Amino acid sequence: MTLIQLKYLLGVVDNGLNITAAAERLYTSQPGISKQLRQLEQEVGVQIFSRKGKSLVGITPAGSTIVDYARKILLDVENIRSVGKDLMSEQEGTLSIATTNTQARYVLPGVIGQFHERYPNVNLELHQGTSEQIADLVAEGRVDFAIATDSEALFPELNLLPCFRWDRIVLTKKDHPLAAASESLTLAALAEYPLITYVFSSNRESSFLRAFKQQGLEANVVFTARDADVIKTYVRLGMGVGVIAPMAITEDDLQEFQATCAKGLFPTVTTWIGMPRDRALRRYMLDFISLFAPHWPADSIEQATTAETQEAVDALAAKVELPTRSGLGQGVSAAA
């Protein structure tokens, strides 16, 4: 039994059992309606109409009951559609986001500022943590969106929309030996010094460590932290060389530190926004994605959020040119 069969049933009833008139009203063919009505009668196992030849001359008692149910069903369907439209246009609600400290501190403020101006009555909840902690929040159904970098394997239940790429930055004090050789920086040179970087994922080898390993080197990581500001603090204390995201570099940092783009030394990484596949998004949620990834066309975002597989999202992403975010001002050198 299908909704189209019920729609045709009521179309015929409401047009005085005239199939031709019903077909014109419903913009379909008379044979198509007749076929769907026969299939409906076969499925319910009773005769809905009384017939004289090929003409319908009345509704059977069982048919009257079925017509009543059909009206109720189609009314409920329309109510469901109305609820969906209302939710899509809502200006109030809650948007819960789980992300890393770097995204929360350096990337999201501008996006959230624009979003708040557009939707002042939407309550925002921002949860910060490691990729594993974000994955736990997703598994518990506590967040609408997850925003993270790489770690895709931790989020098989989400549709992951790639948003932008970035390359790591090597941060040293101005008087550090590596500062003088920043334009010819190598992994071998980095391996000679204690390193301070982000907390590694506990269930897989990080691309950071793998880059050293592939060159037969071992990284001397002496300190890890979730927060780039904490890493800067310990670089300032002379505890080691920092390796952080470029978005975390400010103009003030460039006055104090030597910052070197490590493109080519480490793999370029991708930041994505993920949403559960089984959850209908409200209009303000779709608008948040557009603010976070303005280079994605609105229709492609809607397709990505409703895609049944990550492969379908990847196919859409292949048509979108992702920007590379540096977050860097003048005075930053590039490694050779």
C-alpha positions as CSV (number, residue, x, y, z in Angstrom):
1,M,0.0,0.0,0.0
2,T,1.4,3.4,-1.0
3,L,0.4,7.0,-0.3
4,I,-0.1,7.5,-4.0
5,Q,-2.8,4.7,-4.0
6,L,-4.6,6.4,-1.2
7,K,-4.3,9.8,-2.9
8,Y,-5.8,8.3,-6.1
9,L,-8.6,6.6,-4.0
10,L,-9.7,9.9,-2.5
11,G,-9.3,11.7,-5.9
12,V,-11.8,9.3,-7.4
13,V,-14.2,9.5,-4.5
14,D,-14.1,13.3,-4.4
15,N,-14.7,13.5,-8.1
16,G,-18.0,11.5,-8.0
17,L,-16.3,8.2,-8.9
18,N,-15.3,9.7,-12.2
19,I,-11.8,8.4,-13.0
20,T,-11.4,10.7,-16.0
21,A,-12.1,13.8,-13.9
22,A,-9.8,12.5,-11.1
23,A,-7.0,11.9,-13.6
24,E,-7.3,15.5,-14.9
25,R,-7.3,16.9,-11.3
26,L,-4.3,14.8,-10.3
27,Y,-2.3,15.4,-13.5
28,T,-2.1,11.7,-14.3
29,S,-3.6,9.2,-16.6
30,Q,-6.9,7.3,-16.3
31,P,-5.2,3.9,-16.8
32,G,-2.7,4.7,-14.2
33,I,-5.4,5.4,-11.6
34,S,-7.3,2.3,-12.5
35,K,-4.2,0.2,-12.1
36,Q,-3.4,1.6,-8.7
37,L,-6.9,1.1,-7.5
38,R,-6.9,-2.5,-8.6
39,Q,-3.6,-3.1,-6.8
40,L,-5.0,-1.5,-3.6
41,E,-8.1,-3.7,-3.6
42,Q,-5.9,-6.8,-4.2
43,E,-3.7,-5.8,-1.2
44,V,-6.5,-5.1,1.3
45,G,-8.4,-8.2,0.0
46,V,-11.8,-6.5,-0.3
47,Q,-13.7,-4.7,-3.1
48,I,-13.7,-1.0,-2.5
49,F,-16.0,0.0,-5.4
50,S,-19.1,-1.4,-6.9
51,R,-18.7,-1.6,-10.7
52,K,-20.9,-1.9,-13.7
53,G,-18.7,-2.8,-16.6
54,K,-15.7,-0.5,-16.4
55,S,-17.6,2.2,-14.6
56,L,-17.6,2.8,-10.9
57,V,-21.2,3.1,-9.6
58,G,-20.7,3.0,-5.8
59,I,-18.6,2.4,-2.7
60,T,-19.0,-0.8,-0.8
61,P,-19.4,-0.8,3.0
62,A,-15.8,-2.0,3.4
63,G,-14.8,0.6,0.9
64,S,-16.3,3.4,3.0
65,T,-14.3,2.3,6.0
66,I,-11.1,2.3,3.9
67,V,-11.9,5.7,2.5
68,D,-12.3,7.1,6.1
69,Y,-8.9,5.6,7.1
70,A,-7.3,7.0,3.9
71,R,-8.5,10.5,4.7
72,K,-7.0,10.3,8.2
73,I,-3.7,8.9,6.9
74,L,-3.3,11.6,4.3
75,L,-4.2,14.3,6.8
76,D,-1.6,12.9,9.2
77,V,1.0,12.9,6.4
78,E,0.2,16.5,5.7
79,N,0.6,17.3,9.4
80,I,4.0,15.7,9.4
81,R,5.0,17.8,6.5
82,S,3.8,20.9,8.2
83,V,5.9,20.0,11.3
84,G,8.9,19.5,9.1
85,K,8.4,22.9,7.4
86,D,7.9,24.6,10.8
87,L,11.1,23.0,12.2
88,M,13.0,24.1,9.1
89,S,11.9,27.7,9.5
90,E,12.3,27.8,13.3
91,Q,14.2,30.8,14.7
92,E,14.5,29.3,18.2
93,G,16.1,26.1,19.5
94,T,19.5,24.7,20.5
95,L,22.6,23.9,18.6
96,S,25.1,21.7,20.3
97,I,28.6,21.5,18.9
98,A,31.6,19.4,20.0
99,T,35.0,20.5,18.8
100,T,38.7,20.7,19.7
101,N,40.2,23.6,21.7
102,T,41.9,25.1,18.6
103,Q,38.7,25.3,16.6
104,A,36.8,26.6,19.6
105,R,39.4,29.3,20.4
106,Y,40.6,30.4,17.0
107,V,38.2,29.4,14.2
108,L,34.7,29.4,15.6
109,P,34.4,32.8,17.3
110,G,33.8,34.6,14.0
111,V,31.4,32.0,12.7
112,I,29.5,31.9,16.0
113,G,29.3,35.7,16.1
114,Q,27.7,35.8,12.7
115,F,25.4,33.0,13.6
116,H,24.3,34.7,16.8
117,E,23.4,37.9,14.9
118,R,21.3,35.9,12.5
119,Y,19.7,33.6,15.1
120,P,19.7,35.5,18.5
121,N,17.2,33.1,20.0
122,V,19.1,29.9,19.3
123,N,20.9,28.6,22.3
124,L,24.5,27.5,21.5
125,E,26.3,24.7,23.5
126,L,30.0,24.3,22.8
127,H,31.8,21.2,24.1
128,Q,35.6,21.1,23.8
129,G,37.8,18.0,23.9
130,T,40.0,15.5,22.1
131,S,38.8,13.6,19.1
132,E,38.0,10.6,21.4
133,Q,36.0,12.8,23.8
134,I,34.1,14.3,20.9
135,A,33.4,10.8,19.6
136,D,32.0,9.8,23.0
137,L,29.6,12.8,22.9
138,V,28.5,11.8,19.4
139,A,27.9,8.2,20.5
140,E,25.8,9.5,23.4
141,G,23.7,11.6,21.1
142,R,24.5,14.8,23.0
143,V,25.6,17.0,20.1
144,D,24.3,18.0,16.7
145,F,27.6,18.7,15.1
146,A,31.2,17.5,15.6
147,I,34.1,19.6,14.3
148,A,37.5,18.0,14.2
149,T,40.6,17.3,12.2
150,D,41.3,13.9,10.6
151,S,40.4,11.1,13.0
152,E,37.6,10.1,10.6
153,A,37.7,6.5,11.7
154,L,36.3,7.5,15.1
155,F,33.1,8.8,13.5
156,P,31.6,6.0,11.3
157,E,28.0,7.1,12.1
158,L,28.5,10.7,10.9
159,N,28.4,12.3,7.5
160,L,31.7,14.2,7.4
161,L,31.8,17.4,5.3
162,P,35.4,18.4,4.6
163,C,35.7,22.2,5.2
164,F,39.3,23.4,4.9
165,R,42.9,22.2,4.9
166,W,46.0,23.4,6.9
167,D,49.7,22.7,7.4
168,R,51.4,22.6,10.8
169,I,53.5,25.5,12.1
170,V,56.8,25.0,13.9
171,L,57.2,27.5,16.8
172,T,60.5,28.4,18.5
173,K,61.8,31.3,20.6
174,K,63.6,34.0,18.6
175,D,67.0,32.9,19.9
176,H,66.5,29.2,19.3
177,P,69.1,27.6,16.9
178,L,66.2,26.5,14.6
179,A,65.1,30.1,14.2
180,A,68.2,31.0,12.2
181,A,67.7,28.0,9.9
182,S,63.9,28.3,9.6
183,E,64.0,28.5,5.8
184,S,65.8,25.2,5.5
185,L,64.0,23.4,8.3
186,T,64.0,19.5,8.1
187,L,62.5,16.7,10.1
188,A,66.0,15.6,10.9
189,A,66.7,19.0,12.5
190,L,63.5,18.9,14.5
191,A,64.3,15.4,15.8
192,E,67.4,16.9,17.5
193,Y,65.2,18.9,19.9
194,P,62.5,18.2,22.4
195,L,59.0,18.8,20.9
196,I,55.7,20.1,22.3
197,T,52.5,19.4,20.3
198,Y,48.9,18.4,20.6
199,V,47.7,15.3,22.4
200,F,47.9,12.2,20.2
201,S,44.9,10.0,19.4
202,S,45.2,6.9,21.7
203,N,43.9,4.3,19.2
204,R,46.1,5.0,16.1
205,E,49.5,6.3,15.1
206,S,49.4,10.0,14.5
207,S,50.4,11.5,11.1
208,F,52.9,13.6,13.2
209,L,54.8,10.6,14.5
210,R,54.5,8.7,11.3
211,A,56.2,11.5,9.3
212,F,59.4,11.0,11.4
213,K,59.1,7.3,11.3
214,Q,59.0,7.2,7.5
215,Q,62.4,9.0,7.5
216,G,63.9,6.6,10.0
217,L,63.7,9.2,12.7
218,E,62.2,9.3,16.2
219,A,60.4,12.4,17.5
220,N,61.4,13.4,21.0
221,V,58.0,14.5,22.2
222,V,58.3,15.7,25.8
223,F,55.0,17.4,26.3
224,T,51.5,17.3,24.8
225,A,48.5,19.4,25.4
226,R,45.0,20.0,23.9
227,D,45.3,23.8,23.9
228,A,47.7,25.7,21.6
229,D,48.0,28.4,24.2
230,V,49.4,25.9,26.7
231,I,51.9,24.7,24.1
232,K,53.0,28.4,23.5
233,T,53.5,28.8,27.3
234,Y,55.9,25.9,27.5
235,V,57.8,27.0,24.3
236,R,58.1,30.4,26.0
237,L,59.6,28.6,29.0
238,G,62.2,27.0,26.8
239,M,60.9,23.5,27.4
240,G,60.9,22.6,23.7
241,V,59.9,23.4,20.1
242,G,56.2,23.7,19.5
243,V,54.2,22.3,16.6
244,I,50.7,23.7,16.3
245,A,47.9,24.6,13.9
246,P,48.4,27.8,11.9
247,M,45.1,29.2,13.0
248,A,46.5,29.5,16.5
249,I,49.2,32.0,15.5
250,T,48.4,35.6,16.3
251,E,50.2,38.8,15.4
252,D,51.4,39.1,19.0
253,D,52.9,35.6,18.7
254,L,55.0,36.7,15.7
255,Q,56.5,39.5,17.8
256,E,57.7,36.9,20.3
257,F,58.3,33.6,18.4
258,Q,59.8,32.4,15.1
259,A,56.9,30.7,13.3
260,T,57.8,28.4,10.3
261,C,55.2,26.8,8.0
262,A,56.0,23.1,8.0
263,K,54.3,22.3,4.7
264,G,56.0,19.4,3.1
265,L,57.4,18.1,6.4
266,F,54.1,16.8,7.7
267,P,51.0,15.7,5.8
268,T,48.4,18.4,5.1
269,V,45.4,17.8,7.4
270,T,41.7,18.5,6.8
271,T,39.2,19.9,9.2
272,W,35.6,18.7,8.8
273,I,32.1,19.1,10.3
274,G,30.1,16.0,10.9
275,M,26.4,15.4,11.5
276,P,24.4,12.2,12.3
277,R,22.9,10.6,9.2
278,D,19.6,9.8,10.9
279,R,18.8,13.3,12.1
280,A,16.8,15.9,10.2
281,L,18.5,19.3,10.4
282,R,16.7,22.6,11.0
283,R,17.3,25.5,8.8
284,Y,19.5,27.3,11.3
285,M,21.7,24.2,11.5
286,L,22.1,24.2,7.7
287,D,22.9,27.9,7.9
288,F,25.6,27.3,10.5
289,I,27.3,24.8,8.1
290,S,27.2,27.5,5.4
291,L,28.8,30.0,7.7
292,F,31.5,27.5,8.6
293,A,32.1,26.4,5.1
294,P,30.9,29.2,2.8
295,H,32.6,27.7,-0.2
296,W,30.2,24.8,-0.2
297,P,27.0,25.4,-2.3
298,A,23.8,25.4,-0.2
299,D,22.2,22.6,-2.3
300,S,25.3,20.4,-1.9
301,I,25.3,20.9,1.8
302,E,21.6,19.7,2.0
303,Q,22.5,16.7,-0.2
304,A,25.5,15.9,2.1
305,T,23.5,16.1,5.3
306,T,20.9,13.6,4.0
307,A,23.3,11.3,2.2
308,E,23.1,7.7,3.2
309,T,26.8,7.0,3.0
310,Q,30.1,8.8,3.5
311,E,31.0,7.8,-0.1
312,A,28.1,9.9,-1.3
313,V,29.4,12.9,0.7
314,D,32.9,12.3,-0.7
315,A,31.5,12.4,-4.2
316,L,30.0,15.8,-3.5
317,A,33.2,17.0,-1.9
318,A,35.2,16.1,-5.0
319,K,33.4,19.0,-6.8
320,V,34.3,21.5,-4.1
321,E,37.7,23.3,-3.9
322,L,38.7,23.4,-0.3
323,P,40.6,26.5,0.9
324,T,43.9,26.2,2.8
325,R,43.8,28.2,6.0
326,S,47.0,29.7,7.2
327,G,45.9,32.2,9.8
328,L,49.4,33.7,9.4
329,G,50.5,37.3,9.1
330,Q,53.8,38.7,7.8
331,G,57.0,37.5,9.2
332,V,56.4,33.8,8.9
333,S,58.9,31.8,7.0
334,A,58.4,28.7,4.9
335,A,60.4,25.5,5.4
336,A,62.3,24.4,2.3
